[in-house]
């Protein structure tokens, strides 16, 4: 199977789902590992790729590192504990907790 690196940047799970479902050629989709990955992503990733991308860009313009922003968008933390598990003890990110949790509410179904 031929693999092509599209980009070196981290992507959200909803963007991965979109890429695998819409842009993967039919020959690659015959691979059982790809089929399993598509099945899991379709089953468990319910956020819209456009909304996820929009919130991700807003987080990054607010100064949140890209990898942390991707984790926040993918995991959609609901509580302070879930937020702390993602950002750790970074004081700059802890100060933005309320703003981040408010923005994440827009992603929920």
N, C-alpha and C positions, 0 to 999 in steps of 0.2 A: 504494500500500500504506500503510495506516495504521500508525503506530508509536506505541507507548505506553511511556513511561519508567516502569519499575516501581520503580526505586531508583537512587540515585546512588552506591551503595557498590560497590566492586570485587567480582566474584564469581569463584569458581573455574571451571575449564574443565568439571569434572564437573557443577557446578550449571548452567552454560550449556547443557550437553548435555541435562540433565533438562528445563530450561525449554523448549528448542526441540523436543524430541521429544514431551513430554507436554502442554505447555500452549499450543503454537502452533496457531492454527486452521488448518484444511485449506486455506483460500484462500491464506494466507501461505506455506504449504509448497509451493505451486506455483511460487513465484519461484525461478529457477535459482540465485541467489546463496544463498538460504536452504537449498535442497536440497544445494548443495555444502558449506555450513557444517555442516549436520547430518551429511553423509557423513564429513567429516573428523573431527568430534568423536566420532562413534560408532566410527570406525576407530582413533583414536589416544588417546582418553581412556578409561582402563580402571578408574579409581578409583571407588569407590562414593560418591555425593554425600553420604550421611549420614556416612560415615567422614571424608570431606574436610572437611565442616562442623564435625565434632567436633574434629578436629586444628586447624583454623583458629581455633576459639574458644579452645582451650588455648594456642595460640601468642599470641593477643592478650591473654589473661589473664596471660601471662608477660612482657608488655611489648614484644612484637615489633609494630612498626607493621603496620597492616592490609595495605597494598600489598606489603610484603616477605613477610608471612605467606602471602598468596595466591600469590606467586611460588614460595615454598618448597613449598606444597602441590601446585601445578600441575607443577613441575619434578622433584620428588622427588629432591633431590641425594643421590648415593651416596658421593661423595668429598669431601675437604676442598677441592679445587679447584673443584668444582661449587658447594659452599656459599659459597666466597669470591666466586665470580662473581655470586652473587645478592646477598649482603649487603654487599659492598665492604669498606671499611676501618672500618666502624662498630665501635668498641671494645666497646660494650655488647652488640652482637649476636655479635661474635667470642667473647666470654666464654661465650655460651650454645651454642656450636657442638655440643658433645657431646650436650647435652640435646635440641637440635633434631634432630640426625641419628638419635638413638635413637627419638624420636617419629615421625619420617618412616618408619622401618622398619615401623611398623604399617599404613602405607598401601600398601605393596608387595604385589603379587599373588603 
